[in-house]
């Protein structure tokens, strides 16, 4: 298998500094990333790129469904903490989605 890294025009020192600021990649950070994406689409968080708060309920629903699929496909392979995280994230996002849909 071939690994590759995308090259950046930034000096190596600056690249390392940015990489050191990133959280460790694990299941929880992946779920938190999906959660953040759904919250942006629900209008609960600003879009980190545009700085604007906008709602896109179709994209929010798709992200929530993706998290639900992840929960289903990983059943039996998660720690109790990971399972609890998925359940909590899904419950909270579904509640926010329903509230936004009813507006």
Secondary structure, 3 states (H helix, E strand, C coil): CCCCCCCCCCCHHHHHHHHHHCCCCCHHHHHHHHHHHHHHHCCCCCCCCCCCCCCCHHHHHHHHHHHHHHHHHCCCCCCHHHHHHHHHHHHHHHHHHHHHHHC
